Amino acid sequence: MPKKETNETKETLVDTIAKRIKLDIVAQELQPGQKLQARELAQKYGTSETPVKLALNRLISEQVVENFPRQGMRVKPMDEEDAREIFSLRLMMDLYYTREIIENVQMNKMLRSALTENVNKHLEVIRRYADHNEVELYLENYMLDNEFHELYLKCSGNKKLVDFYHSVNPFMYSNYIFKKQSSEKDISGVEEHREIIQAIFDKDEDRLRHWLKIHNNNAVKSISVIMKIDRIM
């Protein structure tokens, strides 16, 4: 008698396919604006259409894929103005609860540990990526970067803020800059994370706000340069 597939197994398969689609977007096998057909993707990944559709629905909620009634789905494109608006929203979220974040982190050792562990792991991954430049390592870097900012906002204690962050997805732009940014810039971005958490640990709100603005502005400059060069090329 065949083994019954559990919900956990199905979820794991959806996770895998969602990651495969992201990897293909990062590697530019799937281009911004390209239409996505569940049948074609199922054939490509050697699975049925059902988990592919579930994976695509997840990526729609993450703002990686767009869905248009009667027209279908496509890889979500991004332009410079989109990036600026998204980063403006992210900075607004980052700055709004700085005092509460400092207070909550002082009272919660788990939050301190999670932030420190994220930065340490991220530096390890980004240095490996600098040496090997592999798309899997780049995606892991992307996930750790996203995790850091999500953790930071969770420290506010405001669940609605975290939900809004998910709906905006400030890291969607990362899908399009694989191999287009120097390893020095990647590492400096994680070092900026370290400065942010050190300001939190030191209970220095002014320094925290200073580094949040620097980190955000540097990210905007970087993505703007990459997009301008892409237009020229």
N, C-alpha and C positions, 0 to 999 in steps of 0.2 A: 504493500500500500504506500503510495507516494506521501512524503512528508508534507503536512499542511503548512503553507506559507503564513507566517505570523505578521502582525502589523509592524513589529519591530524590523523584520526582514524587509518589508516593503519600504519602510521609512529609510532604511540604510541604502536601498537601491536608489531611491529618489535623491538622497544626499549625494550619492556617487555620480548620478547623471547630471545633477545641478552643477557639481564641481567640474565635470567634463565639459559642459557647455561654457562655463566661465573660463576654463583653460583654453578652449578653442577661440573664445573672444579675445583673451589676452594675447594668444599666439597669432591673432589676426587671421585665423582660418575661417572665422565668422566675422564679417565686417560690420561696422556701425551702419544701421539702416537696412541690413540684409534681412529678407523675409525668412521666417523659420517655420518649417513644416514638421509636425510631430512624426509623420510617417518616415520622412527622410532621416530625421535624427535617430529614430528607433532603429532603422537599418544600419546607420553609421555606428551606433553604440551596441548593436547586437541585442536588443531587448524589445519588449512590446511597446505599444504606443501609450499605454496607461501611465507607467511611471515617468515617461517623457513629458506627458501633459502636466502631471503633478509637479515635476521639476520646473517646467516653464511657468506654471502659475506661481511658484515660489519666487522665481526670478522677476516676475511681473511685480510682486509685492516689494521686492528689493530694488525696484527701479532700474534693473539691468535689461529687462525686456519690456517692450510696449505691446499692447493689444488694442486693435482697432476693430469695432464691430463690422462684420461682413468683409473685412479686408485681411484679417489674420494678425499674426505676431511678427515682430521684427526686433533685431538688436537695437537697443535705444542709442541713438546718436547723441553727441554732446558738442556744444560749441563753447567758445570762450565766455560768452555772456552767461550761459547756463552755469558754468563753473564759478564765475564771480558771484552770482546770486546764491548759489548753494553754500559757498564758503562764507558769505555774509551772514546767512542764517546760522551756520555752524558757530561762528564767532559770537553771535548774539546769545546762542544757547550756552556756550562755554563761559561767557562773562556774567551771566545773570545770577548764578548761585555760588559765586566764588566764596563768600563768607560761610555759607552753609556747608559747602564742600570741605573747607578747611576744618570746621568744627566737627563734622561727621567722621572725617578720616582720623582726627585726633582721638576720637572715642572708640574707634573700631579697628582692631589690629588686623582683621581679615581684609579690610579694604587696603590698608597699608601694604600688606603682604601681596595682594593681588596686583596692585599697581607696580610694585617693585619687580615681581616675578615676570610681569608682562614685558617691561623694559629690558630686563636681562635676557629673556628668551628672544626678544625681537632683535637685539644687537647680535646675538649669536646667529640667527637666521639671516640677517642682512649681510653679515660678513661672509657667510657661506655663499649667499647669492652673488656677492661681489666677485667671489672666486670662480663660480661656476655658471652664473647667469642663466639658470634653468627656469623654465616657466613655472614648474611646481613650487620652487622656492620663492619665486616672485608672488605667487598666489598666497603662500603661507605668510609672506611679508604683508601683503594686503590685508589678510585676515587679522593679523596681530595689530596692525595699525588701526583697523576698525575697532578691534576689541579694546584698545587703550582708550579711545575717545568715548566708547560706550561705558566702560568702567568709570571714567571720569564723571560722566553725567549721572550714572547710578549713585555716585557718592552724594549727589544732591538730595537723594531720597524722594525725588519726584518722578513717579512712574510715567505720567503723561508726557514729561519732557523726553524720556527715553523712547517712548512710543513715537513721538514726533520726529526724533532723530532717525529712527528706523524708516519712517515714511519719506524723509528727505534723502537719505542715503548719500552723505557727502563723499563717500568713497567710490561711487560709481565711476568717477573719472579715472580711477586707478586701472580700470580694465583696458585703457587705451595708451598707457605710457610704458609698457614693457620694453626694455632695452633703449628707451629714449631719455632716461635720466641717469646722470653719473652716479657711481657707487658712493662717491663722497657726499653728494646731495642726499642720498638715501640714508646714509649713516648720520649725517648732521640732523636730519629730521627726527631720528630716534633719540639723539642726544638732547634735542629740544624737549622731547617727552620727559627725559630725566630732569631737566631744569624745572619743568612744570611740577613734577611730583616733589622735588626738593623744596620748592617754594611752599607747597602745601604742608610738607612735614615741618618746615621752619615757621609755619603760621604767618607767612608774609604775603598778605593779600595784594599789595601793590606789585611785588615782584611776580606773583602768579599772573596777574592781569597783563603785566609787561610781556612775559614769555608766551602767553596765549596769543597775544596780538602778533608777536614776531613769528610764531609758528604758523599762524593762519596766513599772514602776509607772504611768507616765504613759499608756502604751498601754492598760493594764487599766482605768484610770479613764475614759479616753475611750470605750472600747467599752461599758463598763458604763452610762455616762450615755446613750449612743445607744440601747442596748437597753431601758433603762427608759422613755425617751421613746416608743419604738416601741410598747411595751406600753400606754402611756396613750393614744396616738393611735389 
